[in-house]
């Protein structure tokens, strides 16, 4: 059954024509161009949103600066209370928002719901965190002195996000930043503007209901040019940017040039090592979801399988057979496993990668290609494919954001780990093994060089409780759980002298 798009938008407080610059429940109405949101599911226009002009951006920043002066003084547990209410509002809108994520971005409805669940989870995490923004107390080397550290809010946090997790990435950043006392200005992907409006509506309404001013939750609409406003602006204390390595290099350079802070969450090139001691049922299932889930458009998608010689043929056969059972089609229909790529540019990238693998000598095991005909009118549906390759191929060294899986054979464990580490990116990694020595070696200092290393789980599908992010060209940032909150605050070391003397540190004498 086709759903009613208009009714869905209405449920989320969006129209077919929308203002694009918001400081809370209010918008800034200055002339701007229009951004059209088209669904990769059926190629139809869903709605349009006005792009944020430079003038509108300035007005947003004025409000945000003002709001920070108030919000930073609200006790952290009270800030947590607001985030708790946002979590409740998200629970109420879970189905509608999950469906819009699926329709605007193209991931399955199940995954759309999962993404909203992740937002709810991070709200809960942030509420608890609001009472745990701990600093340490140290022993001073001087008598009659006390030393401790405390964490203060940073200021304005700019969030730039990618299309593939159009709503979750925003919540990972904002929910934590808000309990930390920061105000947030979000520049979502230009490919998914409507889901961002829905999120903005949900959060802004809660702030408003609690009597907080405009400027704590702000939204900008536009492409890289609008993202660059945030990167260049010294008023933005932290720019948290999620997207391609190319984007990260640019944002990193611009923010670095003004000595601002960045948190970068960039591309991955994730591998699973399947050893001779793997439980192959678990390994195949993990590899399959990792490679084709979200049509290969997760930063943690499995791109490479590094397989021990002794199980190589069996893994290959079982994978080829599993691929033949995959059903591609409308992601809102739960019978389908795989939906479309985000747009036709992504399809072109997929096709060009396939050509390059072949040109470099890759052997095709499962054929790729673009689907057309009934149900595939958007031109964005592609067949997941598998190639036998060598790790040094140029195309294998890069992240192609599509369901292309590379198989690589190994003999020695050290060789497998160096192959897994032998790419410029360092996000997620996994080993499938029942052998404790292999697993511990993989997790040791000599093992995986990635921010995420799993055993007997695939590379994708992280939980919010851990710190999320990766090394090397993945950018080094950490978001979400553990102590990732520290990136959103500034640390202050305080020494207090309660004696009548003034001893200097390191025993230095300075008597007159
Ligand atoms: P993208 O780099 O094209 O765009 C990401 C965002 O950055 C968009 O909002 C875009 O407008 C903005 N942007 C682009 N160039 C900019 C610039 N020079 N200055 C300021 N802003 C700029 O990425 P995408 O196609 O939307 O997303 C896919 C990529 O994101 C993949 O590489 C994927 O691995 C990565 N990703 C990483 C993570 C992670 O946590 N590590 C999570 C999701 C996606």
Boltz pocket constraint, residues with backbone or C-beta under 6 A from the ligand:
constraints:
  - pocket:
      binder: B
      contacts: [[A, 160], [A, 161], [A, 162], [A, 163], [A, 164], [A, 165], [A, 187], [A, 188], [A, 189], [A, 190], [A, 222], [A, 223], [A, 224], [A, 225], [A, 226], [A, 227], [A, 228], [A, 231], [A, 242], [A, 243], [A, 244], [A, 245], [A, 246], [A, 247], [A, 248], [A, 250], [A, 251], [A, 264], [A, 265], [A, 266], [A, 267], [A, 268], [A, 298], [A, 299], [A, 300], [A, 399], [A, 401], [A, 427], [A, 469], [A, 470], [A, 474]]
      max_distance: 6.0
